[in-house]
Amino acid sequence: MYKYKQILATFHGCKADLTDEAGFLKTSLEAIKRAKMELAKTSGENPLHYRVDDDAMGGGVSINALIVTSHLTIHTSKKYNSVEFDCATCGEDSEPEEALKAFMDFLKAERVEIRYKNF
């Protein structure tokens, strides 16, 4: 059954290294598992991930995972010591809030601002 769920959040004051590409990739895969979601089979790499050492945001990591029913996207900003989180799914049994909790455990942020929640 179709059930759209999405969480958009910003993590502020993160204790984790915001340029740790391997750590973000590992946490993304753990978040997908905890949220009862499944990576989509694609012709290319999934999740896509890359690290930038210096840009307008001071460097950081981006992860974009295509999920069978939608996506998990993470962008970090070393300059602002923050992380943008977007997890959306249409799976009836999926739990995007568990993906958020996985990143809460990893980032150890001083504050998490839930900007949008639909479920």
SULFEN-V999833 format. One record per run of one state. SS is the DSSP state (h for helix, s for strand, l for the rest). FROM is the first residue (numbers start at 1). LEN is the number of residues. If there is no record, write none. Layout:
ss/from/len
SS/FROM/LEN
SS/FROM/LEN
//
This chain:
ss/from/len
l/1/1
s/2/11
l/13/8
h/21/14
l/35/4
s/39/1
l/40/8
s/48/5
l/53/7
s/60/8
l/68/2
s/70/8
l/78/4
s/82/10
l/92/4
h/96/12
l/108/3
s/111/8
l/119/1
//
